[in-house]
Amino acid sequence: MNLVDPFGRMKARRQKEYESLRGSLIKAGITSPAQAEALLINAQRRGRWSILVAVLVTILLSVLFPEARIIFITLGALFCFWVNKVTSNGQKYIRRYIDEELNEGLGNNSVE
């Protein structure tokens, strides 16, 4: 039994998220490790840009409205944390897709 997730709810949720992403990748025609790696790099780049824009907007709003600075900083930090978490989960799922689906397929093709 896992003390962090005693009933397995988070594990089941992560599995559903992975299956959803897997279905989307298959539907999009991502069939090679190179395509998946390019997608991985693109997702990482988008995450970085989103965080950069959020930090800049937070700073700008904090300067323009100093009386609400604490609210803007809090919301900006929460947004950055959320983007980071979503991006890292997406990267894990894409890496899992590469390992389980694409590299496995390459191994089966090389045996034949």
Secondary structure, DSSP 8 states (H G I E B T S, - for coil): --SSSTTSHHHHHHHHHHHHHHHHHHHHT--SHHHHHHHHHHHHHHHHHHHHHHHHHHHHHHHH-GGGHHHHHHHHHHHHHHHHHHHHHHHHHHHHHIIIIIHHHHHHHHH-
